[in-house]
Amino acid sequence: MTKVLQVILTMAIVLLNAQNTANRFFYELTYKPSKDSVQLEKEMMVLDIDQNRSLYQSYDKIQNDSLADAVFQEFSKIGQMPKLKKLGNKNALFMHRIFKTYPIHEVVYTGMIALDYFSYRENPNLNWKISDEKQKIGIYNTQKATTDFGGRKWIAWFTTEIPFQDGPYKFYGLPGLIIKIEDQGKNYSWELKGNRKTGDIQFESYMDKYISSVPNIVTKEKFLEKYDQYKKNPFAGIKETFAQHMPAGMQLPDEFFQSKEMREEERQLKKKYSVRNNSIEL
């Protein structure tokens, strides 16, 4: 089979599949959790793409949402909470979701702060410089491109064999799907590990049904400000959220937050955010 025919068939299959289902691309994210870290961590992320849009999020988050939905369904049937072990033990560290609508002009970022969802729109203004350098990554023939974004210099490898001008996280705009992208300092690296067909893209997560399906719309600057405040004093944000969602005239006593268990939880949260200080965008 000639190379041209192979590319044409690949494009035809992807486009045909996209008519009724979404294509799910699995990216392994390798990253340094802290600026001084010598140990790398990994998390599997997914990019779901159909004809009109895409959704990027953690695969562990998808699994946990699905398990949580099953638990709530069982609770509604039997009237009592099932054993917590059914929720699984995978902890998705990246809780954000990123939406893109084709043709892409901006991205919509949705993340959770305390117990509330917040969302902002952004045009990353990715100015790609495509070079003539090429290499084989997995089964794909790729070409190199570079850009600056979020205070870092990024090196991407894209393929025209998959006709989606998209990629993981907020990256898009190259003449084909991004197969691999990492910053120059190798703090963050995404690499495509596989793909398969999936059902319709679920833009509302399972947990949205039980917490809040409508995110608070803010600017990116406001989101970062609130997130920074939360990391410094996580329980202040949780208290505020509880106060907003409790029925009128009801409130949790201060003793609830002063218990030994809650103080330890607060200590662990502060430690977590102080150590994990190497964000994707500086």
N, C-alpha and C positions, 0 to 999 in steps of 0.2 A: 504494500500500500504506500503510495507516495505521501510525502509530508503534507502537501497541500490538501489532498483528499482526507487525511487524518484530521487536520485542523477543521475542515468543513464539517466532517461527521461529528466531531466533538462539539462544535458550536450548535449544530442542529439538535443533537441529543439534549444539551443543556437548555436550549430555548424551548424544546418540546416539553421537557420535564417542568419547566417554569410555568407552563400554561395552567397546570392543575396543582402543582405542588411547589414547595420551596426547595432550594438546594442548601444543604447544611455543610458548611466548611469548618473543619476542626483545626484550630490553631493552638499549638503549644506555646504558652507564654513562659519564658524564662527570665527571671528578674532578680535584682538585688533589693531586698526589703529595706536596707538602710544604706546610707552613704558610705559607711566604713565597712560594710559587709564583705566578707570574702566567700561566704557561702551563698549559693544561688538557690532560689526556690522556683517551683513550677506550678502552673495552674492551666487546665485546659479551658480554652475559650471557644465560642462558636459564633459564626457569622451566617445567619440565615438570609437567603436572597431569593426574591421572586421577581416577577417582571417589573414591579413598580417600586420596590422598596427593599430595605435590609434592616436587620436587627442584630446587634452584637451584644453578647453577655457571657457570663461564666457558665460553663456546662454544669458545674456543681450547683449553681443557683437554680438552674432549670430542674435538676433532679430533686433538690430539696423542696422547691415549690410544688412539684408533682407529688412528692411524699406527703407534704403538708396538706395538700388538697385531699388526698386519700384519707388522712387522719380526720379532717373536718367532716368529710362525707360520712365516715363511720360514726363519728360523734353524733351527727344529726340522726342517724338510724337507731343507735343503741342507747343514746342519751347519756353516755359517759365517755370520758377521754380514754382512748386506747393507750396501750403501753408506749411510753416515749421512745423505746428502742426502735419503733417503727419509723421514726423520723430520720433514722440513719445517723451517721457520725461525720459526714463530710461537711467541712466548713468552708463555704465560698468566701474568699477574702476580698474579691472584687465584686461589689454588689451593684455597680452601676450598669445601666443599659443605654445603648447608643442607637438612635434611629436615624436612618437616611431615607429620603424620598427621591426617586429618579425623575428627571435628571438632577443630580445632587448640586445644591447651591449652599446648603448649610447642614449641620448636624444638630440633633436634639439629644442632649445629655440628661439622663434622669438618674438620680442617686438618692440614697436615704441618709438623713441626718437625724440622730436619735430614733424616733419612731415615725417620722414624717418623710414623705417623698417631696423632692424638689426637682425642678426641671428648668433648663436654660437652653437657648438657641445660640449657635455659634457658627461663624464662617471661618474655618481655620486658615484661609488664605494660603493654601499650599502651593508654593512656587517650585515645581519640579524641574530638575535639570537631568535630562536623559542622556546617558553616555552610550558609547558603542560596545562597552564591555558586556559579555554574556557568559552565562554558566548554566550547567544542568543541576537543578535542585530536585531530587526525587525523580519523578518521571517527566518533569516539566523543563522546557527550555526557557530560560529567563534572561531578562536584560536589566541592567543596573540603572537606578535613578536616585537622586539625592535631593533633600530639602531641609529647611530649618523649620522647626515647630516646637513650641512649648519650652524654649530655652535650650533645646538640644539639636544637634545635627543628626539627621536620619539617613540611613542607606537602605534602599528598598530594591527588591528583585521581583519583577512582575512578568507575567506571561500573557501573550496574546492568544494562547490556546484556550483560555477560558474568558469569554467575552463580557466580563463584568468589570467596569472601571471602579472597583471598590476594594476594600481591604479591612483589616482588623482595626479596632479602636476608631479613631477619627480620621484615619487615612483613606484617601480616595483620589481619583483624578488622573490615574495613569491609564494608558491604552490597553488595559487588561487587568486581571486579578493580581493583587499583591500576594506573592508566594512566601516571601520572607522580608521582614523589616526589623532593623535594630538601630539603636542610637550609636554614635561613634564610640562612646565609652562603654558599650555593652552593658548598660544598666537594665535595659529592657529589650527583649527580642521575641518576636512572634514568627513562627514557622508553620506553614500548612502541613498537617499530618494525615489528612484524609478528608473525604467528603461523601455524602450520600443524600438521597432524597428524604424529605420529611414532609409533614403535613403543612397546613396553612400556618403562616407565621402568627404566633400568639403574642400580640402586642400588649395584652393585659396579662400580667403574671398571675399565677394562682393566688399568691398572697395578697394581691391587689384587692381581691374580692372581700378579704377579711380585715384588711387594715385601712387602706385608703386608695381608691382607684383614680383619684384626681390629684395629681401632684401640684404643689405650689409653684407657680410660674415666677421665676426671679431672673435677674441678670446673672451672668457668670461671676461678676465681681461680688455680688451679694451672696451667691452660693459659697464661694471660697471664704468669704468673711464668716458666714455662719458655721461652715465646716471647721474653720480654724478655732472659733470659739468653743465648738463642741469638743474638739480634741483636747483643749486645755482644761475644760471642766465638763466632762460628758454627762454627769448627773444633773447639772443645771438644765441642760437641754431636755433630758428625759422627764424631769419634774415639770417643765413648762409644757411638754407634750401631753403628759397625763392630765394636767390642769385643764388643757383645752378640750380634751376628749371625755372627761368625766361628766356624768349627768349634772344638771344644774343643782347647786346646793350640796354637792358631794365633793370630797377631796381626800386624798390619801394623807394620813397623819405623818408628821415629820419623823416619828419613831420608825416608820417603815423604811425610810432612807438611811436611818442611823443604826440599823441593825448590823451585827457583825458580818453577816453574809453580804449585805449590800455595800458596806464599806470596803470589803475585800474585792467585790466586783468592780467598784469604782477604781480601786488601786490597780487592778489588772488592766482596765481600759486605758488608764493614763499611761501605764507602762507600755502597753501595746502601741499607742500612738507616738510615744516618745522614741521608741525603737524603730518603728516603721516610718522613717522620715525621708524616704527617697521616692517621691512621687513621680509619675510619668512625666508630668509637666512641672518644670521648676518654678 
